[in-house]
């Protein structure tokens, strides 16, 4: 299995509850443009990678990326 298969592939897409979406092409953009965010506590948002796979995303209050991982569909 390659690294590409088990890690999110940029850009990361956040689809908001109002239908809008934002695309983030790097870790730096996630930290500076997204600000504090946790996909686990934001059920109105859907986060996916460029391959359409669901992603777990967390940026802390210090604007540091804490987690960027694929969500196993079996969870």
mmCIF file of the N, C-alpha and C atoms, coordinates in Angstrom:
data_MODEL
# 
_entry.id   MODEL 
# 
loop_
_atom_site.group_PDB 
_atom_site.id 
_atom_site.type_symbol 
_atom_site.label_atom_id 
_atom_site.label_alt_id 
_atom_site.label_comp_id 
_atom_site.label_asym_id 
_atom_site.label_entity_id 
_atom_site.label_seq_id 
_atom_site.pdbx_PDB_ins_code 
_atom_site.Cartn_x 
_atom_site.Cartn_y 
_atom_site.Cartn_z 
_atom_site.occupancy 
_atom_site.B_iso_or_equiv 
_atom_site.pdbx_formal_charge 
_atom_site.auth_seq_id 
_atom_site.auth_comp_id 
_atom_site.auth_asym_id 
_atom_site.auth_atom_id 
_atom_site.pdbx_PDB_model_num 
ATOM 1   N N  . UNK A 1 1  ? 0.847   -1.178 0.000  1.00 0.00 ? 1  UNK A N  1 
ATOM 2   C CA . UNK A 1 1  ? 0.000   0.000  0.000  1.00 0.00 ? 1  UNK A CA 1 
ATOM 3   C C  . UNK A 1 1  ? 0.890   1.238  0.000  1.00 0.00 ? 1  UNK A C  1 
ATOM 4   N N  . UNK A 1 2  ? 0.589   2.197  -0.852 1.00 0.00 ? 2  UNK A N  1 
ATOM 5   C CA . UNK A 1 2  ? 1.412   3.392  -0.942 1.00 0.00 ? 2  UNK A CA 1 
ATOM 6   C C  . UNK A 1 2  ? 0.962   4.446  0.062  1.00 0.00 ? 2  UNK A C  1 
ATOM 7   N N  . UNK A 1 3  ? 1.833   5.404  0.312  1.00 0.00 ? 3  UNK A N  1 
ATOM 8   C CA . UNK A 1 3  ? 1.518   6.507  1.214  1.00 0.00 ? 3  UNK A CA 1 
ATOM 9   C C  . UNK A 1 3  ? 0.303   7.265  0.703  1.00 0.00 ? 3  UNK A C  1 
ATOM 10  N N  . UNK A 1 4  ? 0.202   7.423  -0.587 1.00 0.00 ? 4  UNK A N  1 
ATOM 11  C CA . UNK A 1 4  ? -0.914  8.158  -1.184 1.00 0.00 ? 4  UNK A CA 1 
ATOM 12  C C  . UNK A 1 4  ? -2.252  7.523  -0.815 1.00 0.00 ? 4  UNK A C  1 
ATOM 13  N N  . UNK A 1 5  ? -2.276  6.229  -0.614 1.00 0.00 ? 5  UNK A N  1 
ATOM 14  C CA . UNK A 1 5  ? -3.529  5.534  -0.325 1.00 0.00 ? 5  UNK A CA 1 
ATOM 15  C C  . UNK A 1 5  ? -3.986  5.689  1.117  1.00 0.00 ? 5  UNK A C  1 
ATOM 16  N N  . UNK A 1 6  ? -3.072  5.961  2.048  1.00 0.00 ? 6  UNK A N  1 
ATOM 17  C CA . UNK A 1 6  ? -3.489  5.999  3.446  1.00 0.00 ? 6  UNK A CA 1 
ATOM 18  C C  . UNK A 1 6  ? -3.356  7.372  4.100  1.00 0.00 ? 6  UNK A C  1 
ATOM 19  N N  . UNK A 1 7  ? -3.135  8.401  3.298  1.00 0.00 ? 7  UNK A N  1 
ATOM 20  C CA . UNK A 1 7  ? -3.094  9.775  3.800  1.00 0.00 ? 7  UNK A CA 1 
ATOM 21  C C  . UNK A 1 7  ? -3.961  10.653 2.908  1.00 0.00 ? 7  UNK A C  1 
ATOM 22  N N  . UNK A 1 8  ? -4.545  11.685 3.502  1.00 0.00 ? 8  UNK A N  1 
ATOM 23  C CA . UNK A 1 8  ? -5.334  12.604 2.682  1.00 0.00 ? 8  UNK A CA 1 
ATOM 24  C C  . UNK A 1 8  ? -4.467  13.260 1.608  1.00 0.00 ? 8  UNK A C  1 
ATOM 25  N N  . UNK A 1 9  ? -5.065  13.498 0.463  1.00 0.00 ? 9  UNK A N  1 
ATOM 26  C CA . UNK A 1 9  ? -4.380  14.133 -0.656 1.00 0.00 ? 9  UNK A CA 1 
ATOM 27  C C  . UNK A 1 9  ? -4.957  15.539 -0.828 1.00 0.00 ? 9  UNK A C  1 
ATOM 28  N N  . UNK A 1 10 ? -4.071  16.533 -0.839 1.00 0.00 ? 10 UNK A N  1 
ATOM 29  C CA . UNK A 1 10 ? -4.503  17.919 -1.035 1.00 0.00 ? 10 UNK A CA 1 
ATOM 30  C C  . UNK A 1 10 ? -4.983  18.127 -2.457 1.00 0.00 ? 10 UNK A C  1 
ATOM 31  N N  . UNK A 1 11 ? -5.905  19.044 -2.669 1.00 0.00 ? 11 UNK A N  1 
ATOM 32  C CA . UNK A 1 11 ? -6.483  19.953 -1.685 1.00 0.00 ? 11 UNK A CA 1 
ATOM 33  C C  . UNK A 1 11 ? -7.532  19.271 -0.809 1.00 0.00 ? 11 UNK A C  1 
ATOM 34  N N  . UNK A 1 12 ? -7.644  19.804 0.393  1.00 0.00 ? 12 UNK A N  1 
ATOM 35  C CA . UNK A 1 12 ? -8.673  19.374 1.337  1.00 0.00 ? 12 UNK A CA 1 
ATOM 36  C C  . UNK A 1 12 ? -9.879  20.293 1.128  1.00 0.00 ? 12 UNK A C  1 
ATOM 37  N N  . UNK A 1 13 ? -11.059 19.704 1.006  1.00 0.00 ? 13 UNK A N  1 
ATOM 38  C CA . UNK A 1 13 ? -12.283 20.461 0.750  1.00 0.00 ? 13 UNK A CA 1 
ATOM 39  C C  . UNK A 1 13 ? -13.170 20.430 1.991  1.00 0.00 ? 13 UNK A C  1 
ATOM 40  N N  . UNK A 1 14 ? -13.584 21.607 2.435  1.00 0.00 ? 14 UNK A N  1 
ATOM 41  C CA . UNK A 1 14 ? -14.549 21.709 3.538  1.00 0.00 ? 14 UNK A CA 1 
ATOM 42  C C  . UNK A 1 14 ? -15.850 22.228 2.949  1.00 0.00 ? 14 UNK A C  1 
ATOM 43  N N  . UNK A 1 15 ? -16.898 21.412 3.058  1.00 0.00 ? 15 UNK A N  1 
ATOM 44  C CA . UNK A 1 15 ? -18.238 21.812 2.606  1.00 0.00 ? 15 UNK A CA 1 
ATOM 45  C C  . UNK A 1 15 ? -19.022 22.222 3.848  1.00 0.00 ? 15 UNK A C  1 
ATOM 46  N N  . UNK A 1 16 ? -19.434 23.467 3.879  1.00 0.00 ? 16 UNK A N  1 
ATOM 47  C CA . UNK A 1 16 ? -20.143 24.034 5.022  1.00 0.00 ? 16 UNK A CA 1 
ATOM 48  C C  . UNK A 1 16 ? -21.626 23.717 4.945  1.00 0.00 ? 16 UNK A C  1 
ATOM 49  N N  . UNK A 1 17 ? -22.308 23.847 6.051  1.00 0.00 ? 17 UNK A N  1 
ATOM 50  C CA . UNK A 1 17 ? -23.731 23.558 6.131  1.00 0.00 ? 17 UNK A CA 1 
ATOM 51  C C  . UNK A 1 17 ? -24.590 24.412 5.215  1.00 0.00 ? 17 UNK A C  1 
ATOM 52  N N  . UNK A 1 18 ? -24.104 25.593 4.836  1.00 0.00 ? 18 UNK A N  1 
ATOM 53  C CA . UNK A 1 18 ? -24.878 26.493 3.973  1.00 0.00 ? 18 UNK A CA 1 
ATOM 54  C C  . UNK A 1 18 ? -24.660 26.202 2.491  1.00 0.00 ? 18 UNK A C  1 
ATOM 55  N N  . UNK A 1 19 ? -23.906 25.139 2.186  1.00 0.00 ? 19 UNK A N  1 
ATOM 56  C CA . UNK A 1 19 ? -23.676 24.753 0.802  1.00 0.00 ? 19 UNK A CA 1 
ATOM 57  C C  . UNK A 1 19 ? -22.394 25.291 0.197  1.00 0.00 ? 19 UNK A C  1 
ATOM 58  N N  . UNK A 1 20 ? -21.773 26.265 0.847  1.00 0.00 ? 20 UNK A N  1 
ATOM 59  C CA . UNK A 1 20 ? -20.506 26.793 0.353  1.00 0.00 ? 20 UNK A CA 1 
ATOM 60  C C  . UNK A 1 20 ? -19.390 25.801 0.637  1.00 0.00 ? 20 UNK A C  1 
ATOM 61  N N  . UNK A 1 21 ? -18.302 25.931 -0.111 1.00 0.00 ? 21 UNK A N  1 
ATOM 62  C CA . UNK A 1 21 ? -17.155 25.073 0.167  1.00 0.00 ? 21 UNK A CA 1 
ATOM 63  C C  . UNK A 1 21 ? -15.875 25.862 -0.011 1.00 0.00 ? 21 UNK A C  1 
ATOM 64  N N  . UNK A 1 22 ? -14.859 25.444 0.742  1.00 0.00 ? 22 UNK A N  1 
ATOM 65  C CA . UNK A 1 22 ? -13.529 26.031 0.669  1.00 0.00 ? 22 UNK A CA 1 
ATOM 66  C C  . UNK A 1 22 ? -12.536 24.932 0.379  1.00 0.00 ? 22 UNK A C  1 
ATOM 67  N N  . UNK A 1 23 ? -11.506 25.291 -0.375 1.00 0.00 ? 23 UNK A N  1 
ATOM 68  C CA . UNK A 1 23 ? -10.460 24.356 -0.750 1.00 0.00 ? 23 UNK A CA 1 
ATOM 69  C C  . UNK A 1 23 ? -9.142  24.835 -0.152 1.00 0.00 ? 23 UNK A C  1 
ATOM 70  N N  . UNK A 1 24 ? -8.410  23.921 0.482  1.00 0.00 ? 24 UNK A N  1 
ATOM 71  C CA . UNK A 1 24 ? -7.150  24.246 1.131  1.00 0.00 ? 24 UNK A CA 1 
ATOM 72  C C  . UNK A 1 24 ? -6.046  23.383 0.531  1.00 0.00 ? 24 UNK A C  1 
ATOM 73  N N  . UNK A 1 25 ? -5.067  24.022 -0.102 1.00 0.00 ? 25 UNK A N  1 
ATOM 74  C CA . UNK A 1 25 ? -4.040  23.306 -0.839 1.00 0.00 ? 25 UNK A CA 1 
ATOM 75  C C  . UNK A 1 25 ? -2.795  22.939 -0.062 1.00 0.00 ? 25 UNK A C  1 
ATOM 76  N N  . UNK A 1 26 ? -2.732  23.309 1.220  1.00 0.00 ? 26 UNK A N  1 
ATOM 77  C CA . UNK A 1 26 ? -1.541  23.005 2.012  1.00 0.00 ? 26 UNK A CA 1 
ATOM 78  C C  . UNK A 1 26 ? -1.863  23.071 3.503  1.00 0.00 ? 26 UNK A C  1 
ATOM 79  N N  . UNK A 1 27 ? -0.961  22.542 4.309  1.00 0.00 ? 27 UNK A N  1 
ATOM 80  C CA . UNK A 1 27 ? -1.096  22.627 5.766  1.00 0.00 ? 27 UNK A CA 1 
ATOM 81  C C  . UNK A 1 27 ? -1.110  24.096 6.184  1.00 0.00 ? 27 UNK A C  1 
ATOM 82  N N  . UNK A 1 28 ? -0.246  24.897 5.595  1.00 0.00 ? 28 UNK A N  1 
ATOM 83  C CA . UNK A 1 28 ? -0.173  26.314 5.944  1.00 0.00 ? 28 UNK A CA 1 
ATOM 84  C C  . UNK A 1 28 ? -1.505  27.022 5.713  1.00 0.00 ? 28 UNK A C  1 
ATOM 85  N N  . UNK A 1 29 ? -2.175  26.709 4.610  1.00 0.00 ? 29 UNK A N  1 
ATOM 86  C CA . UNK A 1 29 ? -3.480  27.320 4.343  1.00 0.00 ? 29 UNK A CA 1 
ATOM 87  C C  . UNK A 1 29 ? -4.533  26.852 5.340  1.00 0.00 ? 29 UNK A C  1 
ATOM 88  N N  . UNK A 1 30 ? -4.477  25.582 5.728  1.00 0.00 ? 30 UNK A N  1 
ATOM 89  C CA . UNK A 1 30 ? -5.414  25.093 6.742  1.00 0.00 ? 30 UNK A CA 1 
ATOM 90  C C  . UNK A 1 30 ? -5.234  25.870 8.043  1.00 0.00 ? 30 UNK A C  1 
ATOM 91  N N  . UNK A 1 31 ? -3.986  26.085 8.438  1.00 0.00 ? 31 UNK A N  1 
ATOM 92  C CA . UNK A 1 31 ? -3.701  26.754 9.708  1.00 0.00 ? 31 UNK A CA 1 
ATOM 93  C C  . UNK A 1 31 ? -4.012  28.246 9.674  1.00 0.00 ? 31 UNK A C  1 
ATOM 94  N N  . UNK A 1 32 ? -3.788  28.903 8.564  1.00 0.00 ? 32 UNK A N  1 
ATOM 95  C CA . UNK A 1 32 ? -3.986  30.350 8.525  1.00 0.00 ? 32 UNK A CA 1 
ATOM 96  C C  . UNK A 1 32 ? -5.386  30.752 8.089  1.00 0.00 ? 32 UNK A C  1 
ATOM 97  N N  . UNK A 1 33 ? -5.997  30.001 7.187  1.00 0.00 ? 33 UNK A N  1 
ATOM 98  C CA . UNK A 1 33 ? -7.308  30.394 6.665  1.00 0.00 ? 33 UNK A CA 1 
ATOM 99  C C  . UNK A 1 33 ? -8.473  29.750 7.404  1.00 0.00 ? 33 UNK A C  1 
ATOM 100 N N  . UNK A 1 34 ? -8.299  28.531 7.877  1.00 0.00 ? 34 UNK A N  1 
ATOM 101 C CA . UNK A 1 34 ? -9.397  27.822 8.538  1.00 0.00 ? 34 UNK A CA 1 
ATOM 102 C C  . UNK A 1 34 ? -9.532  28.230 9.987  1.00 0.00 ? 34 UNK A C  1 
ATOM 103 N N  . UNK A 1 35 ? -8.427  28.563 10.614 1.00 0.00 ? 35 UNK A N  1 
ATOM 104 C CA . UNK A 1 35 ? -8.382  28.914 12.023 1.00 0.00 ? 35 UNK A CA 1 
ATOM 105 C C  . UNK A 1 35 ? -8.823  27.713 12.863 1.00 0.00 ? 35 UNK A C  1 
ATOM 106 N N  . UNK A 1 36 ? -9.386  27.958 14.051 1.00 0.00 ? 36 UNK A N  1 
ATOM 107 C CA . UNK A 1 36 ? -9.744  26.864 14.963 1.00 0.00 ? 36 UNK A CA 1 
ATOM 108 C C  . UNK A 1 36 ? -10.907 26.065 14.384 1.00 0.00 ? 36 UNK A C  1 
ATOM 109 N N  . UNK A 1 37 ? -10.713 24.744 14.260 1.00 0.00 ? 37 UNK A N  1 
ATOM 110 C CA . UNK A 1 37 ? -11.716 23.899 13.618 1.00 0.00 ? 37 UNK A CA 1 
ATOM 111 C C  . UNK A 1 37 ? -11.534 22.465 14.069 1.00 0.00 ? 37 UNK A C  1 
ATOM 112 N N  . UNK A 1 38 ? -12.643 21.763 14.254 1.00 0.00 ? 38 UNK A N  1 
ATOM 113 C CA . UNK A 1 38 ? -12.609 20.334 14.570 1.00 0.00 ? 38 UNK A CA 1 
ATOM 114 C C  . UNK A 1 38 ? -13.758 19.663 13.830 1.00 0.00 ? 38 UNK A C  1 
ATOM 115 N N  . UNK A 1 39 ? -13.429 18.843 12.855 1.00 0.00 ? 39 UNK A N  1 
ATOM 116 C CA . UNK A 1 39 ? -14.465 18.182 12.065 1.00 0.00 ? 39 UNK A CA 1 
ATOM 117 C C  . UNK A 1 39 ? -15.314 17.226 12.898 1.00 0.00 ? 39 UNK A C  1 
ATOM 118 N N  . UNK A 1 40 ? -14.777 16.762 14.011 1.00 0.00 ? 40 UNK A N  1 
ATOM 119 C CA . UNK A 1 40 ? -15.529 15.847 14.874 1.00 0.00 ? 40 UNK A CA 1 
ATOM 120 C C  . UNK A 1 40 ? -16.652 16.569 15.619 1.00 0.00 ? 40 UNK A C  1 
ATOM 121 N N  . UNK A 1 41 ? -16.499 17.856 15.839 1.00 0.00 ? 41 UNK A N  1 
ATOM 122 C CA . UNK A 1 41 ? -17.520 18.612 16.577 1.00 0.00 ? 41 UNK A CA 1 
ATOM 123 C C  . UNK A 1 41 ? -18.277 19.568 15.667 1.00 0.00 ? 41 UNK A C  1 
ATOM 124 N N  . UNK A 1 42 ? -18.108 19.415 14.363 1.00 0.00 ? 42 UNK A N  1 
ATOM 125 C CA . UNK A 1 42 ? -18.802 20.253 13.385 1.00 0.00 ? 42 UNK A CA 1 
ATOM 126 C C  . UNK A 1 42 ? -19.603 19.362 12.434 1.00 0.00 ? 42 UNK A C  1 
ATOM 127 N N  . UNK A 1 43 ? -20.701 18.770 12.922 1.00 0.00 ? 43 UNK A N  1 
ATOM 128 C CA . UNK A 1 43 ? -21.450 17.812 12.100 1.00 0.00 ? 43 UNK A CA 1 
ATOM 129 C C  . UNK A 1 43 ? -22.080 18.439 10.858 1.00 0.00 ? 43 UNK A C  1 
ATOM 130 N N  . UNK A 1 44 ? -22.221 19.770 10.837 1.00 0.00 ? 44 UNK A N  1 
ATOM 131 C CA . UNK A 1 44 ? -22.799 20.427 9.674  1.00 0.00 ? 44 UNK A CA 1 
ATOM 132 C C  . UNK A 1 44 ? -21.797 20.573 8.529  1.00 0.00 ? 44 UNK A C  1 
ATOM 133 N N  . UNK A 1 45 ? -20.546 20.231 8.771  1.00 0.00 ? 45 UNK A N  1 
ATOM 134 C CA . UNK A 1 45 ? -19.497 20.331 7.756  1.00 0.00 ? 45 UNK A CA 1 
ATOM 135 C C  . UNK A 1 45 ? -19.074 18.941 7.288  1.00 0.00 ? 45 UNK A C  1 
ATOM 136 N N  . UNK A 1 46 ? -18.685 18.880 6.025  1.00 0.00 ? 46 UNK A N  1 
ATOM 137 C CA . UNK A 1 46 ? -18.140 17.639 5.477  1.00 0.00 ? 46 UNK A CA 1 
ATOM 138 C C  . UNK A 1 46 ? -16.739 17.947 4.958  1.00 0.00 ? 46 UNK A C  1 
ATOM 139 N N  . UNK A 1 47 ? -15.765 17.150 5.389  1.00 0.00 ? 47 UNK A N  1 
ATOM 140 C CA . UNK A 1 47 ? -14.378 17.366 4.982  1.00 0.00 ? 47 UNK A CA 1 
ATOM 141 C C  . UNK A 1 47 ? -13.926 16.171 4.157  1.00 0.00 ? 47 UNK A C  1 
ATOM 142 N N  . UNK A 1 48 ? -13.403 16.445 2.963  1.00 0.00 ? 48 UNK A N  1 
ATOM 143 C CA . UNK A 1 48 ? -12.919 15.394 2.072  1.00 0.00 ? 48 UNK A CA 1 
ATOM 144 C C  . UNK A 1 48 ? -11.574 15.807 1.469  1.00 0.00 ? 48 UNK A C  1 
ATOM 145 N N  . UNK A 1 49 ? -10.861 14.804 0.939  1.00 0.00 ? 49 UNK A N  1 
ATOM 146 C CA . UNK A 1 49 ? -9.622  15.109 0.222  1.00 0.00 ? 49 UNK A CA 1 
ATOM 147 C C  . UNK A 1 49 ? -9.917  15.171 -1.268 1.00 0.00 ? 49 UNK A C  1 
ATOM 148 N N  . UNK A 1 50 ? -8.885  15.376 -2.085 1.00 0.00 ? 50 UNK A N  1 
ATOM 149 C CA . UNK A 1 50 ? -9.097  15.544 -3.525 1.00 0.00 ? 50 UNK A CA 1 
ATOM 150 C C  . UNK A 1 50 ? -9.607  14.279 -4.199 1.00 0.00 ? 50 UNK A C  1 
ATOM 151 N N  . UNK A 1 51 ? -9.502  13.144 -3.512 1.00 0.00 ? 51 UNK A N  1 
ATOM 152 C CA . UNK A 1 51 ? -9.994  11.882 -4.051 1.00 0.00 ? 51 UNK A CA 1 
ATOM 153 C C  . UNK A 1 51 ? -11.414 11.570 -3.569 1.00 0.00 ? 51 UNK A C  1 
ATOM 154 N N  . UNK A 1 52 ? -12.026 12.502 -2.819 1.00 0.00 ? 52 UNK A N  1 
ATOM 155 C CA . UNK A 1 52 ? -13.390 12.332 -2.340 1.00 0.00 ? 52 UNK A CA 1 
ATOM 156 C C  . UNK A 1 52 ? -13.516 11.510 -1.073 1.00 0.00 ? 52 UNK A C  1 
ATOM 157 N N  . UNK A 1 53 ? -12.391 11.206 -0.421 1.00 0.00 ? 53 UNK A N  1 
ATOM 158 C CA . UNK A 1 53 ? -12.440 10.403 0.807  1.00 0.00 ? 53 UNK A CA 1 
ATOM 159 C C  . UNK A 1 53 ? -12.681 11.307 2.015  1.00 0.00 ? 53 UNK A C  1 
ATOM 160 N N  . UNK A 1 54 ? -13.439 10.794 2.988  1.00 0.00 ? 54 UNK A N  1 
ATOM 161 C CA . UNK A 1 54 ? -13.727 11.561 4.200  1.00 0.00 ? 54 UNK A CA 1 
ATOM 162 C C  . UNK A 1 54 ? -12.463 11.743 5.031  1.00 0.00 ? 54 UNK A C  1 
ATOM 163 N N  . UNK A 1 55 ? -12.331 12.950 5.602  1.00 0.00 ? 55 UNK A N  1 
ATOM 164 C CA . UNK A 1 55 ? -11.121 13.327 6.329  1.00 0.00 ? 55 UNK A CA 1 
ATOM 165 C C  . UNK A 1 55 ? -11.490 13.844 7.711  1.00 0.00 ? 55 UNK A C  1 
ATOM 166 N N  . UNK A 1 56 ? -10.673 13.481 8.691  1.00 0.00 ? 56 UNK A N  1 
ATOM 167 C CA . UNK A 1 56 ? -10.774 14.030 10.047 1.00 0.00 ? 56 UNK A CA 1 
ATOM 168 C C  . UNK A 1 56 ? -9.758  15.179 10.110 1.00 0.00 ? 56 UNK A C  1 
ATOM 169 N N  . UNK A 1 57 ? -10.234 16.364 10.505 1.00 0.00 ? 57 UNK A N  1 
ATOM 170 C CA . UNK A 1 57 ? -9.398  17.557 10.492 1.00 0.00 ? 57 UNK A CA 1 
ATOM 171 C C  . UNK A 1 57 ? -9.554  18.321 11.798 1.00 0.00 ? 57 UNK A C  1 
ATOM 172 N N  . UNK A 1 58 ? -8.416  18.672 12.400 1.00 0.00 ? 58 UNK A N  1 
ATOM 173 C CA . UNK A 1 58 ? -8.458  19.458 13.639 1.00 0.00 ? 58 UNK A CA 1 
ATOM 174 C C  . UNK A 1 58 ? -7.323  20.484 13.627 1.00 0.00 ? 58 UNK A C  1 
ATOM 175 N N  . UNK A 1 59 ? -7.717  21.763 13.771 1.00 0.00 ? 59 UNK A N  1 
ATOM 176 C CA . UNK A 1 59 ? -6.764  22.861 13.938 1.00 0.00 ? 59 UNK A CA 1 
ATOM 177 C C  . UNK A 1 59 ? -7.049  23.447 15.313 1.00 0.00 ? 59 UNK A C  1 
ATOM 178 N N  . UNK A 1 60 ? -6.027  23.524 16.179 1.00 0.00 ? 60 UNK A N  1 
ATOM 179 C CA . UNK A 1 60 ? -6.267  23.953 17.557 1.00 0.00 ? 60 UNK A CA 1 
ATOM 180 C C  . UNK A 1 60 ? -6.356  25.474 17.684 1.00 0.00 ? 60 UNK A C  1 
ATOM 181 N N  . UNK A 1 61 ? -6.595  25.947 18.911 1.00 0.00 ? 61 UNK A N  1 
ATOM 182 C CA . UNK A 1 61 ? -6.782  27.374 19.162 1.00 0.00 ? 61 UNK A CA 1 
ATOM 183 C C  . UNK A 1 61 ? -5.521  28.191 18.911 1.00 0.00 ? 61 UNK A C  1 
ATOM 184 N N  . UNK A 1 62 ? -4.369  27.523 18.831 1.00 0.00 ? 62 UNK A N  1 
ATOM 185 C CA . UNK A 1 62 ? -3.110  28.194 18.506 1.00 0.00 ? 62 UNK A CA 1 
ATOM 186 C C  . UNK A 1 62 ? -2.853  28.175 16.996 1.00 0.00 ? 62 UNK A C  1 
ATOM 187 N N  . UNK A 1 63 ? -3.854  27.729 16.237 1.00 0.00 ? 63 UNK A N  1 
ATOM 188 C CA . UNK A 1 63 ? -3.805  27.660 14.776 1.00 0.00 ? 63 UNK A CA 1 
ATOM 189 C C  . UNK A 1 63 ? -2.722  26.710 14.283 1.00 0.00 ? 63 UNK A C  1 
ATOM 190 N N  . UNK A 1 64 ? -2.610  25.587 14.979 1.00 0.00 ? 64 UNK A N  1 
ATOM 191 C CA . UNK A 1 64 ? -1.670  24.532 14.604 1.00 0.00 ? 64 UNK A CA 1 
ATOM 192 C C  . UNK A 1 64 ? -2.474  23.294 14.227 1.00 0.00 ? 64 UNK A C  1 
ATOM 193 N N  . UNK A 1 65 ? -2.130  22.706 13.094 1.00 0.00 ? 65 UNK A N  1 
ATOM 194 C CA . UNK A 1 65 ? -2.807  21.484 12.654 1.00 0.00 ? 65 UNK A CA 1 
ATOM 195 C C  . UNK A 1 65 ? -2.475  20.350 13.614 1.00 0.00 ? 65 UNK A C  1 
ATOM 196 N N  . UNK A 1 66 ? -3.497  19.796 14.255 1.00 0.00 ? 66 UNK A N  1 
ATOM 197 C CA . UNK A 1 66 ? -3.310  18.688 15.186 1.00 0.00 ? 66 UNK A CA 1 
ATOM 198 C C  . UNK A 1 66 ? -3.581  17.347 14.537 1.00 0.00 ? 66 UNK A C  1 
ATOM 199 N N  . UNK A 1 67 ? -4.540  17.321 13.617 1.00 0.00 ? 67 UNK A N  1 
ATOM 200 C CA . UNK A 1 67 ? -4.883  16.047 12.980 1.00 0.00 ? 67 UNK A CA 1 
ATOM 201 C C  . UNK A 1 67 ? -5.364  16.269 11.563 1.00 0.00 ? 67 UNK A C  1 
ATOM 202 N N  . UNK A 1 68 ? -4.872  15.421 10.674 1.00 0.00 ? 68 UNK A N  1 
ATOM 203 C CA . UNK A 1 68 ? -5.314  15.368 9.291  1.00 0.00 ? 68 UNK A CA 1 
ATOM 204 C C  . UNK A 1 68 ? -5.179  13.916 8.886  1.00 0.00 ? 68 UNK A C  1 
ATOM 205 N N  . UNK A 1 69 ? -6.297  13.196 8.908  1.00 0.00 ? 69 UNK A N  1 
ATOM 206 C CA . UNK A 1 69 ? -6.255  11.766 8.638  1.00 0.00 ? 69 UNK A CA 1 
ATOM 207 C C  . UNK A 1 69 ? -7.527  11.326 7.931  1.00 0.00 ? 69 UNK A C  1 
ATOM 208 N N  . UNK A 1 70 ? -7.424  10.196 7.263  1.00 0.00 ? 70 UNK A N  1 
ATOM 209 C CA . UNK A 1 70 ? -8.589  9.625  6.598  1.00 0.00 ? 70 UNK A CA 1 
ATOM 210 C C  . UNK A 1 70 ? -9.485  8.974  7.629  1.00 0.00 ? 70 UNK A C  1 
ATOM 211 N N  . UNK A 1 71 ? -10.786 9.035  7.405  1.00 0.00 ? 71 UNK A N  1 
ATOM 212 C CA . UNK A 1 71 ? -11.751 8.371  8.262  1.00 0.00 ? 71 UNK A CA 1 
ATOM 213 C C  . UNK A 1 71 ? -12.048 7.020  7.654  1.00 0.00 ? 71 UNK A C  1 
ATOM 214 N N  . UNK A 1 72 ? -11.884 5.993  8.430  1.00 0.00 ? 72 UNK A N  1 
ATOM 215 C CA . UNK A 1 72 ? -12.188 4.637  7.975  1.00 0.00 ? 72 UNK A CA 1 
ATOM 216 C C  . UNK A 1 72 ? -13.703 4.517  7.880  1.00 0.00 ? 72 UNK A C  1 
ATOM 217 N N  . UNK A 1 73 ? -14.214 4.181  6.727  1.00 0.00 ? 73 UNK A N  1 
ATOM 218 C CA . UNK A 1 73 ? -15.659 4.081  6.525  1.00 0.00 ? 73 UNK A CA 1 
ATOM 219 C C  . UNK A 1 73 ? -16.301 3.029  7.413  1.00 0.00 ? 73 UNK A C  1 
ATOM 220 N N  . UNK A 1 74 ? -15.514 2.185  8.029  1.00 0.00 ? 74 UNK A N  1 
ATOM 221 C CA . UNK A 1 74 ? -16.068 1.157  8.931  1.00 0.00 ? 74 UNK A CA 1 
ATOM 222 C C  . UNK A 1 74 ? -16.300 1.708  10.315 1.00 0.00 ? 74 UNK A C  1 
ATOM 223 N N  . UNK A 1 75 ? -15.870 2.957  10.575 1.00 0.00 ? 75 UNK A N  1 
ATOM 224 C CA . UNK A 1 75 ? -16.066 3.545  11.928 1.00 0.00 ? 75 UNK A CA 1 
ATOM 225 C C  . UNK A 1 75 ? -17.509 3.878  12.159 1.00 0.00 ? 75 UNK A C  1 
# 
